[in-house]
Amino acid sequence: PSSGWGTVEQITDPEYSTMAFLKGLKQVDGWQDMPLTEAAQTVQVSAYPFHYAQWETQAADLVAGHWNS
């Protein structure tokens, strides 16, 4: 909540937080060509920017498994 993304209830809601992230991502010029960690960091401005990398493979697997579901 301190970063302005919404209330605790909102940011812990998967649908809300996903939509908020995607809205922010669309505002980043060239995000399609960035490494995943750079694009995520540009949107979320995390204090730990390299922590995204540890989840990259799992995220890609989830998307691939559900993309056409």
C-alpha positions, 0 to 999 in steps of 0.5 A: 500500500505504501507504494500506491498500488492499492489497499492491502485487500486490493494488492493481495487480490490476484486479479486486481494485482495482475491487472494493475501490473499489466496496466503499468507494464503497458506504459513502459516503452520497449517492455517487450524487448527487455529482460523479464527482471528489468521490465518487472523492476521498471513497473514495480520498483522493488527494493530487491530488483533481482529477486524476480529472476528466481521465479522466471522459469516457474512464471513462464511454465504457468503462462504456457500451461494456461495460455490457451485454457 
